[in-house]
Amino acid sequence: MSHCKDPKENVHNKARTSPYPGSRIERSKVPNDKVDWLIDWEDYSPVEYTARSVLAGPKWADPEIGAKNFTPHFNEKDGQVERKSQNGLYEVENGRPRNPVGRTGIVGRGLLGRWGPNHAADPLITRWKRDSSGNKVAHPVSGINILQFIAIKRKDCGEWAIPGGMVDPGEKLSAALKREFSEEALNSLQKTGAEKEEMEKQLNRLFNQDHFVVYKGYVDDPRNTDNAWMETEAVNYHDESGEAMDNLHLEAGDDAGKVKWVDMSEKLKLYANHVDFVRLVAEKRRAHWSENPDLSCHDQSLTKA
């Protein structure tokens, strides 16, 4: 299996796309050679934008910098809010944290609630693709077994993604992973009584399965700005026998429009840099990814052909 770049090595591309999600705001164009803050660019004039939904002051959002009684402690745990970055220390200029990966063409927070890192949890649930007799299915070209993962179709942009969402202040990562998966892929918020109890039992079984941290750090997300950005911890929970998931009925809920099992392959097109996480899991589990495994990842297309 070919060696591929870690997601954090990718120059952010989706974080420079226009219009900004949910708006008609066009970012200032940032060429590849001007992304890095170490490159002097005196004429850089990013657009200022924070969505009205954030400025309205919901409980998940910070106030504006300079607001009365708001003195955030960046690069540390700030009460229940985690303001440390998984990528290490970040710069703070004029009271505003600076995106550790580079320029995005927009300042403010856009759709993100927190100044600085906004922490998410992405549970990547996998099983082997099996035929009607229960035997693993190999890809006809590569001859390697096919791994499947649970994907949701996001309501906000219509793209397929790994189920996941924001870690609540003070919430443990393991709890956030389980909560986000159950809300988005099992519609747990609509379950009650015995049905909810049985779902919780099977969920606990699934989340006690073999798992590993796929990726931890900055995410190339279209919502990122110069002052607010997404970070995630993506964890793969693998149901080797497929039995744990047999008793869990997939049902889209919360922010998901649809939910289904999807075969892993290089032809996937997913939200943000989720396809990088999926590829890393395929490599770790020695599953099918490319019809031409001799190609380096740099040469393979990670988008739909």
C-alpha positions in Angstrom: 0.0 0.0 0.0 1.4 3.4 -1.0 2.5 5.9 1.6 0.4 9.1 1.6 0.6 12.6 3.1 -0.9 13.3 6.4 -3.9 15.6 6.1 -2.2 18.4 8.1 0.4 18.6 5.3 -2.2 19.7 2.8 -2.3 23.4 2.1 -5.8 24.5 2.9 -7.9 24.8 -0.2 -11.5 24.6 1.0 -10.7 27.3 3.6 -10.1 29.7 0.6 -13.3 29.0 -1.4 -16.0 31.6 -2.2 -18.7 32.4 -1.6 -18.3 31.8 2.1 -20.9 29.1 3.2 -24.4 30.4 3.8 -23.6 33.8 2.3 -22.7 35.8 -0.8 -19.5 37.0 0.8 -16.5 36.7 -1.5 -13.1 36.1 0.2 -10.1 38.2 -0.9 -8.2 35.9 -3.2 -5.1 34.3 -1.6 -2.7 32.7 -4.0 -0.9 29.5 -2.9 2.4 31.3 -2.5 0.8 33.9 -0.1 -1.0 31.5 2.3 1.9 31.3 4.8 2.0 34.1 7.3 5.8 34.1 7.0 5.5 35.5 3.5 5.3 39.3 3.7 2.1 40.7 2.0 1.6 44.3 2.7 -1.4 44.6 0.4 -3.4 41.8 2.1 -6.9 43.1 2.7 -9.2 40.3 3.9 -13.0 40.8 4.1 -14.5 41.1 7.6 -17.5 38.7 8.1 -19.2 37.1 11.1 -22.6 35.6 10.5 -25.7 37.1 12.1 -26.5 33.8 13.8 -23.1 34.0 15.6 -23.5 37.7 16.5 -27.0 37.0 18.0 -25.1 35.5 20.9 -26.2 31.8 21.2 -24.7 29.9 24.1 -22.2 28.1 21.8 -20.7 31.4 20.5 -18.2 33.9 22.0 -18.9 37.6 22.2 -17.0 40.0 19.9 -13.4 40.8 20.9 -13.5 43.9 23.1 -17.0 43.2 24.4 -17.6 44.0 28.1 -16.7 41.1 30.5 -15.1 39.1 27.7 -11.4 38.4 28.3 -10.7 35.0 26.6 -7.5 33.1 27.6 -6.2 31.9 24.3 -3.9 28.9 24.1 -5.2 27.4 27.3 -8.3 25.8 28.9 -10.5 28.8 29.5 -13.1 27.7 32.2 -15.0 25.0 30.4 -14.0 26.2 26.9 -10.9 24.5 25.3 -8.9 27.2 23.6 -5.8 25.1 23.1 -5.0 24.1 19.6 -4.2 20.5 18.7 -1.5 22.0 16.4 0.4 23.7 19.2 0.6 27.4 20.1 -1.0 30.0 17.8 -0.3 33.7 17.5 -2.7 36.3 18.8 -2.6 39.7 17.1 -4.6 42.8 18.2 -6.5 40.5 20.6 -7.5 38.1 17.7 -6.1 34.6 17.3 -4.4 33.9 14.0 -5.2 30.8 11.9 -2.1 28.5 12.3 -2.2 27.3 8.7 -2.3 30.7 7.0 -4.4 33.3 5.3 -8.0 32.6 4.2 -9.1 35.9 2.7 -11.6 36.6 5.5 -11.4 37.8 9.1 -13.9 37.6 11.9 -15.6 34.3 12.7 -17.9 33.5 9.8 -20.2 30.8 11.0 -17.9 29.6 13.8 -18.8 30.3 17.4 -15.3 30.5 19.0 -12.4 32.7 18.3 -9.5 30.5 17.6 -10.0 26.7 17.5 -13.5 25.2 17.3 -13.2 21.6 18.4 -15.2 18.8 16.7 -15.4 15.0 17.1 -15.7 12.8 14.0 -16.6 9.1 14.6 -15.7 7.0 11.7 -17.7 3.7 12.0 -16.5 0.9 9.7 -17.3 -2.7 8.8 -16.3 -5.1 6.0 -18.6 -5.3 3.0 -20.2 -8.7 2.9 -22.3 -10.7 0.4 -25.6 -12.4 1.2 -23.7 -15.4 2.7 -21.8 -13.2 5.1 -18.4 -13.5 3.2 -16.2 -10.5 2.8 -16.4 -8.9 -0.7 -13.1 -8.1 -2.5 -12.8 -5.4 -5.1 -12.8 -7.0 -8.6 -9.7 -5.1 -9.8 -7.5 -4.8 -6.7 -8.6 -8.1 -5.1 -8.5 -6.3 -1.7 -11.4 -6.5 0.7 -13.8 -3.5 0.7 -14.3 -1.6 3.9 -17.5 0.4 4.4 -18.1 3.4 6.6 -21.3 5.3 7.7 -21.7 8.6 5.9 -24.3 11.3 6.3 -25.6 13.9 3.8 -25.2 17.3 5.4 -28.3 19.4 5.3 -26.4 22.7 5.2 -24.4 22.0 2.0 -25.7 18.7 0.6 -22.2 17.1 0.7 -21.6 13.6 2.1 -19.5 13.5 5.3 -18.4 11.6 8.3 -21.1 12.1 11.1 -19.7 14.4 13.7 -20.1 17.8 15.3 -18.9 20.2 18.0 -17.6 19.1 21.4 -19.6 20.8 24.1 -17.7 22.8 26.7 -16.5 20.4 29.4 -17.6 17.3 27.4 -15.2 14.3 27.1 -14.2 13.4 23.6 -15.5 9.8 23.9 -18.9 11.2 25.0 -19.0 13.7 22.1 -18.2 11.0 19.5 -21.0 8.7 20.8 -23.5 11.6 21.1 -22.8 13.0 17.6 -23.0 9.6 15.9 -26.3 8.6 17.7 -27.9 12.0 16.9 -26.9 12.2 13.3 -26.9 8.5 12.2 -29.4 6.9 14.5 -31.8 9.9 15.1 -31.5 9.3 18.9 -33.1 12.6 19.8 -36.5 11.1 18.6 -36.1 7.8 20.5 -37.7 7.1 23.9 -38.4 4.3 26.3 -37.4 0.7 25.6 -36.2 1.6 22.0 -33.8 4.2 23.4 -32.5 1.8 26.1 -31.8 -0.9 23.5 -30.1 1.6 21.2 -27.8 2.8 24.1 -26.9 -0.9 24.9 -25.9 -1.6 21.3 -24.1 1.8 21.0 -22.0 1.0 24.1 -21.1 -2.3 22.5 -20.1 -0.6 19.3 -18.0 2.0 21.0 -16.1 -0.6 23.0 -14.9 -2.2 19.8 -11.4 -2.0 18.3 -10.7 1.7 17.7 -7.8 4.1 17.0 -7.3 7.9 16.6 -7.2 8.5 12.8 -6.3 12.2 12.9 -6.1 15.0 15.4 -5.7 18.7 14.4 -6.6 21.4 11.9 -9.3 20.7 9.4 -9.4 22.3 5.9 -13.0 23.5 6.3 -14.9 26.0 4.2 -16.0 27.8 7.3 -12.5 28.7 8.5 -11.3 32.3 8.7 -8.1 34.1 9.7 -9.4 34.2 13.3 -11.5 31.1 13.7 -10.9 27.5 12.4 -12.1 23.9 12.8 -10.0 21.2 14.5 -11.1 17.7 15.0 -10.3 14.4 16.5 -11.4 11.6 14.1 -11.7 8.2 15.7 -12.3 4.9 13.8 -14.5 2.4 15.6 -14.4 -0.9 13.6 -17.1 -3.6 13.9 -15.0 -6.5 12.7 -17.9 -9.1 12.7 -20.6 -6.6 11.7 -22.8 -7.9 14.5 -22.8 -4.7 16.6 -24.2 -2.6 13.7 -26.7 -5.3 12.7 -28.8 -4.3 15.7 -28.6 -0.5 15.1 -31.0 0.9 12.6 -29.5 3.8 10.6 -31.9 6.8 10.5 -30.9 10.3 9.6 -31.4 12.9 12.3 -30.3 16.3 13.7 -28.1 17.9 11.0 -28.2 14.9 8.6 -30.5 14.7 5.5 -29.6 11.0 4.7 -27.4 8.3 6.2 -26.0 5.1 4.6 -23.1 2.7 4.4 -20.5 3.8 1.7 -17.7 1.8 0.1 -14.2 3.2 0.7 -12.3 4.1 -2.5 -10.3 6.9 -4.0 -13.4 8.0 -6.0 -15.1 9.4 -2.9 -16.0 13.1 -2.8 -16.6 14.2 0.8 -17.0 17.4 2.9 -13.9 19.3 4.1 -10.9 16.9 4.2 -12.9 13.9 5.4 -11.7 11.9 2.4 -8.2 12.0 3.9 -9.5 10.5 7.2 -11.2 7.7 5.2 -8.1 7.0 3.2 -6.0 6.7 6.4 -8.5 4.2 7.8 -8.4 2.1 4.6 -4.6 2.0 4.9 -4.6 1.1 8.5 -7.2 -1.7 8.0 -5.5 -2.9 4.8 -8.7 -2.4 2.8 -9.2 -1.5 -0.8 -8.6 2.1 -1.8 -7.3 2.4 -5.4 -7.7 0.3 -8.5 -4.1 1.1 -9.2 -2.3 0.7 -5.8 1.1 1.4 -7.4 0.1 5.1 -7.8 1.3 7.5 -5.1 -1.4 9.4 -3.3 -0.1 12.5 -4.8 -1.0 11.2 -8.2 -4.4 9.7 -7.3 -7.5 11.9 -7.6 -9.3 12.2 -4.3 -12.4 13.5 -6.1 -14.9 11.9 -8.3 -13.5 11.2 -11.7 
